[in-house]
Amino acid sequence: MRIPLKLLPVLAAAFALLAAALVLSSRPAANAPAAASPSSATQFAARPAGDGVDGAIVALGRVEPASRVLRLAGPSGNDAGRIAVLSVAEGQRVTRGQALGILDTEPRLAAAQAQADANVATKTAHLALKLAELDNAEQSLGAALEQQVAERDRAQWDFDRLSHLNKAGLYSDPALIDKRLALLSANRKLRSSTLALERIQQRDANGHRLEEAVARAELRAAEAAAEKARTDRALSHFRAPMDGTILRLHARLGQQLGTEGFAEMGDVSAMVVRAEVFEADIAAVALDQPATVTSRSLATPLHGTVDRIGVAVGTQGIIREDPAAVLDSRVVEVIVKLDPVSSARVSALTNLQVRVAIERTAPGAGRSPQQLSRVD
């Protein structure tokens, strides 16, 4: 195929441009930034856990109050209402027992408590009435019993006297039969009154008369119902369980409580760091060891000492943002108590993720090469 002569200049220019582009792309750019060297990366991003500089044990951790973060839960089911009164704000300092909020179920629960209290008053009055009735009945039966004993004795005397006269022939048999029937009637009345008195006087294991015990049991049941009503009503009031600071509100005015509850609070006057130390390093951690805490959010490090060491091995819960980080490490929780100055600096940074460097104890300074070469 022949190429027209008029297209030859165009093709020549295209080939020249293509050759120039290939030459330029093969040369390194003069102003291109040099590749970041490993030394330029921050130590926090390079090694978040394991061995740090000077052989220190390095672990991830988070800042939290020494009292831990308390989640104020609310009632569930039919009593899970909406916030009707909100008396606090996030960051506010509260004291133990201080009112924080009220649910809209409070009026209904208050009415239920009033009804339960009225039932207690009714049962109390019923018990007092029952005690008075039992005392009067016992006294009346006692007096009737004494009278019937006298009547029985009188009938017995008449029967005995006429029996002697009948034997002497001075008294007829029909008349003696009337006296015998009168004696039998008096004995029956006496027996009936005795049983009635014994029934009233019968006691239970606590020494209470049986009818009195029933009335007391009804009163206790009413008191228990009233106590439950008071407890249910108290659940509609949120009160601070301790002195501390409201860290977060999970429900606002008019909102219904969810699974997260009402709020989170803690005593931020004393802050600690909850660090997760690898199980292979925990043997080199001891109480009162100095620790240094760093974070991208802090201009200078925090300082503290190891205050508590966990007694159980668990899974890692604090994960760094590196996608190549180990996610299934076995760790032991170590609590680092911050000094007062460091604690004050992070009092408003609860749950801040930090890096903790704990000085290694002398006995654990020598580690195997396999442990030294572990990569996070």
C-alpha positions in Angstrom: 0.0 0.0 0.0 1.5 3.4 -1.0 1.2 6.3 1.4 0.2 9.6 -0.2 3.0 12.1 -0.4 1.0 14.8 1.4 0.7 12.7 4.6 4.5 12.1 5.0 5.2 15.3 6.9 2.3 14.6 9.3 3.6 11.1 10.1 7.1 12.3 10.6 6.0 14.9 13.1 4.0 12.3 15.1 7.0 10.0 15.3 9.2 12.8 16.5 6.8 13.7 19.3 6.5 10.1 20.4 10.3 9.7 20.6 10.6 12.8 22.7 7.9 11.7 25.2 9.7 8.3 25.7 13.0 10.0 26.4 11.5 12.4 29.0 9.6 9.6 30.8 12.8 7.6 31.3 14.6 10.4 33.1 14.0 10.9 36.9 12.1 14.1 37.8 14.4 16.8 39.1 11.8 18.1 41.5 10.3 14.8 42.6 10.4 14.3 46.4 12.7 11.6 47.7 11.1 8.5 49.2 10.4 8.8 52.9 13.1 7.0 54.8 12.3 4.8 57.8 13.9 7.2 60.1 11.5 10.0 59.1 8.4 8.0 60.3 7.3 8.7 63.8 8.1 6.1 66.4 4.4 6.0 67.4 3.3 4.9 63.9 6.3 2.5 63.3 6.0 0.5 66.5 2.8 0.9 68.5 3.5 -2.1 70.7 6.3 -4.4 71.7 9.9 -3.2 72.4 10.6 0.5 72.3 13.7 2.5 72.6 16.1 1.6 75.4 14.3 -1.8 75.8 11.1 -0.4 77.2 7.9 -2.4 76.9 5.5 -0.5 74.6 1.8 -1.1 74.5 -1.3 0.7 73.3 -3.7 2.1 75.9 -6.5 4.5 76.5 -7.0 7.3 79.0 -9.9 6.9 81.5 -10.9 8.0 85.0 -9.6 6.0 87.9 -13.3 5.4 88.8 -13.8 4.0 85.3 -16.6 5.3 83.0 -20.0 4.5 84.5 -22.9 4.1 82.2 -26.1 5.2 83.8 -28.7 2.8 82.5 -32.5 3.4 82.5 -35.6 1.3 83.0 -36.7 -1.0 80.2 -40.0 -2.4 79.0 -43.2 -0.4 79.8 -41.2 1.9 82.1 -38.8 3.0 79.4 -40.1 6.5 78.9 -38.9 9.7 77.4 -36.8 12.4 79.0 -39.2 14.9 80.6 -36.7 16.9 82.7 -33.0 17.2 81.9 -31.0 18.9 84.7 -27.4 18.5 83.6 -25.1 19.1 80.6 -22.1 17.3 79.2 -18.9 18.4 81.1 -20.9 19.4 84.2 -19.5 18.4 87.6 -22.1 16.6 89.8 -22.2 15.3 93.3 -23.5 12.0 94.6 -27.3 11.9 94.8 -27.8 15.0 92.6 -30.8 14.9 90.3 -29.8 14.5 86.7 -33.1 14.0 84.9 -36.7 12.7 85.1 -38.7 10.4 82.7 -42.2 11.1 81.6 -43.4 8.0 83.4 -42.9 9.6 86.8 -46.6 10.8 87.2 -48.0 7.4 86.5 -45.5 5.7 88.8 -46.2 8.4 91.5 -49.9 7.5 91.3 -49.1 3.8 91.6 -47.0 4.5 94.7 -49.9 6.6 96.2 -52.3 3.7 95.6 -49.8 1.2 97.2 -49.3 3.5 100.2 -53.1 3.8 100.6 -53.4 0.0 100.6 -50.7 -0.2 103.3 -52.8 2.2 105.4 -55.9 0.1 104.9 -54.1 -3.1 105.9 -52.7 -1.4 108.9 -56.1 -0.3 110.0 -57.5 -3.8 109.3 -54.8 -5.3 111.5 -55.5 -2.9 114.3 -59.2 -3.8 114.0 -58.5 -7.5 114.0 -56.4 -7.3 117.1 -59.2 -5.4 118.9 -61.8 -8.0 117.8 -59.6 -10.9 118.9 -58.9 -9.3 122.3 -62.6 -8.7 122.8 -63.6 -12.1 121.6 -61.0 -13.7 123.9 -62.2 -11.8 126.9 -65.9 -12.5 126.1 -65.3 -16.2 125.7 -63.2 -16.3 128.8 -66.1 -14.7 130.8 -68.7 -17.0 129.2 -66.5 -20.0 129.9 -66.4 -19.1 133.6 -70.2 -18.7 133.7 -70.7 -22.0 131.9 -68.3 -23.7 134.3 -70.5 -22.4 137.2 -73.7 -23.6 135.4 -72.2 -27.0 134.8 -71.2 -27.3 138.5 -74.7 -26.2 139.5 -76.3 -28.8 137.2 -73.9 -31.5 138.5 -74.8 -30.6 142.1 -78.5 -30.8 141.4 -78.1 -34.2 139.6 -76.1 -35.7 142.4 -78.5 -34.5 145.1 -81.5 -35.8 143.3 -79.8 -39.1 142.6 -79.4 -39.7 146.3 -83.0 -38.8 146.9 -84.1 -41.1 144.1 -82.2 -44.0 145.6 -83.9 -43.3 148.9 -87.3 -43.3 147.2 -87.9 -39.7 147.8 -87.7 -38.5 144.2 -89.2 -39.8 140.9 -87.3 -41.1 137.9 -88.8 -38.5 135.4 -87.5 -35.6 137.5 -84.1 -37.2 137.7 -84.0 -37.5 133.9 -84.6 -33.7 133.6 -81.6 -33.0 135.8 -79.4 -35.4 133.8 -80.4 -33.6 130.5 -79.6 -30.3 132.1 -76.2 -31.5 133.1 -75.5 -32.8 129.6 -76.5 -29.4 128.1 -74.2 -27.6 130.5 -71.3 -29.8 129.6 -71.9 -29.3 125.8 -72.0 -25.5 126.2 -68.9 -25.6 128.3 -67.1 -27.7 125.7 -68.2 -25.4 122.8 -67.0 -22.3 124.6 -63.7 -24.0 125.4 -63.1 -25.0 121.8 -63.9 -21.4 120.6 -61.5 -19.9 123.2 -58.7 -22.4 122.2 -59.2 -21.5 118.5 -58.7 -17.8 119.2 -55.8 -18.4 121.5 -54.0 -20.8 119.0 -50.6 -19.3 118.0 -48.2 -19.7 115.1 -44.4 -20.1 115.2 -44.0 -16.4 115.8 -46.4 -16.4 118.7 -49.2 -14.6 116.9 -52.8 -15.7 117.0 -53.8 -17.3 113.6 -56.2 -14.7 112.5 -53.8 -12.0 113.6 -51.0 -13.7 111.6 -53.2 -13.6 108.4 -53.8 -9.9 108.9 -50.1 -9.3 109.4 -49.2 -11.3 106.3 -51.6 -9.2 104.3 -50.0 -6.1 105.7 -46.5 -7.3 104.8 -47.7 -8.0 101.2 -49.1 -4.5 100.9 -45.8 -3.1 102.3 -43.8 -5.1 99.7 -46.1 -3.8 96.9 -45.6 -0.2 98.2 -41.8 -0.7 98.3 -41.9 -2.0 94.7 -43.9 1.1 93.7 -41.4 3.3 95.4 -38.5 1.5 93.6 -40.3 1.8 90.2 -40.8 5.5 90.8 -37.2 6.0 91.8 -36.1 4.4 88.4 -37.8 7.4 86.7 -35.4 9.7 88.4 -31.8 9.7 87.4 -29.4 10.5 90.2 -25.6 10.6 90.3 -24.2 7.5 91.9 -20.9 9.2 92.8 -19.1 12.5 92.6 -17.9 13.0 89.1 -18.4 14.7 85.7 -21.0 14.0 83.0 -18.9 12.8 80.1 -21.6 12.1 77.5 -25.4 12.3 77.3 -27.1 9.6 75.3 -30.6 11.0 75.5 -31.8 14.5 75.2 -35.0 16.3 76.2 -38.0 14.5 74.7 -36.0 11.5 73.5 -36.6 7.9 74.5 -33.9 5.9 76.2 -32.1 3.5 74.0 -29.7 0.6 74.7 -26.9 3.0 75.5 -28.8 4.3 78.5 -29.0 7.8 79.9 -25.4 9.1 80.2 -21.8 8.3 81.0 -19.9 9.8 83.9 -16.7 9.4 85.8 -14.5 11.0 88.4 -11.9 12.8 86.2 -10.1 14.2 89.2 -7.8 11.2 89.0 -7.0 9.7 85.5 -5.3 6.5 84.6 -4.2 4.7 81.4 -5.5 1.2 80.8 -2.7 -0.4 78.7 -2.8 -3.7 76.9 0.6 -5.5 77.3 1.4 -8.5 75.2 1.4 -11.7 77.2 5.0 -12.4 76.3 6.1 -9.1 77.9 4.0 -9.2 81.1 6.6 -11.0 83.1 8.8 -8.0 82.8 6.2 -5.6 84.3 6.1 -5.0 88.0 4.2 -2.6 90.3 5.5 1.0 90.7 7.5 0.8 87.4 7.8 4.2 85.7 5.8 4.7 82.5 5.8 7.3 79.8 2.6 8.0 77.9 2.6 9.7 74.5 0.0 10.6 71.9 -0.4 12.7 68.8 -2.8 14.9 70.7 -0.3 15.7 73.4 2.6 18.2 73.0 4.7 16.5 75.7 4.6 13.1 77.3 2.6 12.1 80.4 4.3 10.3 83.3 3.0 7.7 85.8 3.7 4.4 87.4 2.3 0.9 87.1 -0.6 0.7 89.7 -2.3 -2.6 88.9 -1.5 -5.6 86.8 -4.3 -7.8 85.5 -4.6 -11.5 86.4 -6.2 -12.7 83.2 -5.1 -12.9 79.6 -7.6 -11.6 77.1 -7.8 -10.5 73.5 -6.6 -7.2 72.2 -9.3 -4.5 72.3 -7.3 -1.4 71.4 -6.4 -1.5 67.7 -4.1 0.9 65.9 -5.1 2.3 62.5 -2.4 0.5 60.6 -4.1 -2.1 58.4 -1.2 -4.5 58.9 -1.6 -4.4 62.7 -2.0 -7.7 64.6 -5.7 -8.1 65.6 -5.7 -11.3 67.6 -2.9 -10.7 70.1 -3.2 -12.0 73.6 -2.8 -9.2 76.1 -2.9 -8.5 79.8 -4.4 -5.2 81.1 -2.0 -3.0 83.1 -3.2 0.1 84.9 -0.8 3.1 84.8 -1.6 5.7 87.5 -0.8 9.2 86.2 0.9 11.8 88.4 -1.3 14.8 89.4 0.1 17.1 86.7 -0.4 14.5 83.9 -3.8 13.6 85.2 -5.0 17.2 85.1 -3.8 17.5 81.5 -6.0 14.7 80.2 -9.0 15.2 82.5 -11.0 16.2 79.4 -9.7 13.5 77.1 -11.4 10.3 78.3 -10.9 7.4 75.9 -7.9 9.1 74.2 -5.8 6.4 72.6 -2.1 6.6 73.7 1.2 4.8 73.5 2.6 3.6 76.8 6.3 2.8 77.3 7.0 0.9 80.6 10.6 0.5 81.8 11.6 -3.1 81.8 12.6 -4.8 85.1 16.2 -6.0 85.4 15.3 -9.8 85.5 13.4 -9.5 82.2 16.1 -7.6 80.4 17.4 -10.6 78.5 14.9 -11.9 75.9 15.2 -14.5 73.3 16.1 -13.5 69.7 12.7 -14.7 68.6 11.0 -12.3 70.9 13.2 -9.4 70.0 12.5 -10.0 66.3 8.7 -10.0 66.7 6.9 -7.6 64.3 3.6 -6.0 65.4 
